[in-house]
């Protein structure tokens, strides 16, 4: 059985996501939004095919959305950025303390 426009759009968005857990959660969320949009469009009297097409189009470019979501769901990258920041601040604090200690020893 061929995939619907909605399934194809969801597949394309989720193809950008690395973690399966994120793919599943995002797919469910986006699917719920699409279902809501389809229900609203059906009330306007559109055909089933046109309703689905309009709903998918209203969600935007799947590759653009997929790349944006992939950027948000990179926990390792976020953790490494946090770790580097903490280490830099710790290094700056240690350097400041060493300088302060050196200056107090030199003066005393």
C-alpha positions in Angstrom: 0.0 0.0 0.0 1.5 3.4 -1.0 2.2 5.9 1.7 -0.1 8.9 2.2 1.2 12.5 1.7 1.2 12.9 5.5 3.3 9.7 6.0 5.8 10.8 3.4 6.0 14.3 4.9 6.5 12.8 8.4 9.1 10.4 7.1 11.1 13.2 5.5 11.0 15.4 8.6 12.1 12.5 10.8 14.8 11.3 8.5 16.9 14.2 9.9 16.7 13.1 13.5 19.4 10.8 14.8 17.8 9.3 18.0 14.9 6.9 17.6 13.3 8.2 20.8 13.2 11.7 19.4 11.9 10.5 16.0 9.0 8.7 17.6 8.0 11.6 19.9 8.3 14.2 17.2 6.5 12.1 14.7 3.6 11.7 17.1 3.5 15.4 17.9 3.6 16.4 14.2 1.0 13.8 13.3 -1.3 15.2 15.9 -0.9 18.7 14.5 -1.6 17.4 11.0 -4.7 15.5 12.2 -6.0 18.7 13.8 -5.4 20.7 10.6 -7.0 18.0 8.5 -10.1 18.1 10.7 -10.3 21.9 10.3 -10.0 21.7 6.6 -12.6 18.9 6.3 -15.1 21.3 7.9 -14.5 23.7 5.0 -15.8 21.0 2.5 -12.5 20.1 0.8 -12.0 16.6 -0.7 -10.0 14.1 1.4 -7.0 14.3 -1.0 -7.1 18.2 -1.1 -7.5 18.3 2.7 -4.4 16.2 3.2 -2.4 18.1 0.6 -3.3 21.5 2.2 -2.6 20.3 5.7 0.9 19.0 4.6 1.6 22.3 2.8 0.6 24.3 5.8 3.3 22.5 7.9 6.1 23.9 5.7 9.2 22.4 4.2 9.9 19.0 5.8 13.7 19.2 5.2 13.9 22.7 6.8 11.8 21.6 9.8 13.8 18.4 10.1 17.1 20.2 10.1 15.8 22.7 12.7 14.5 19.9 15.0 17.8 17.9 14.6 19.7 21.0 15.8 17.4 21.2 18.9 17.8 17.5 19.7 21.5 17.1 19.9 21.9 16.4 23.6 25.6 15.5 23.3 26.5 18.7 21.5 24.6 20.7 24.1 26.3 18.8 27.0 29.8 19.3 25.5 29.2 23.0 25.0 28.1 23.2 28.7 31.1 21.2 29.8 33.6 23.4 27.8 32.0 26.5 29.3 32.2 25.2 32.8 35.8 24.2 32.3 36.8 27.6 30.9 35.2 29.4 33.8 36.8 27.1 36.3 40.2 27.6 34.6 39.7 31.4 34.7 38.8 31.2 38.4 41.9 29.1 39.2 44.1 31.4 37.2 42.7 34.4 39.1 43.3 32.7 42.4 46.8 31.8 41.5 47.5 35.3 40.4 46.0 36.6 43.7 48.1 34.2 45.7 51.3 35.1 43.8 50.7 38.8 44.3 50.0 38.4 48.1 53.2 36.2 48.4 55.3 38.7 46.5 54.1 41.7 48.5 54.5 39.9 51.8 
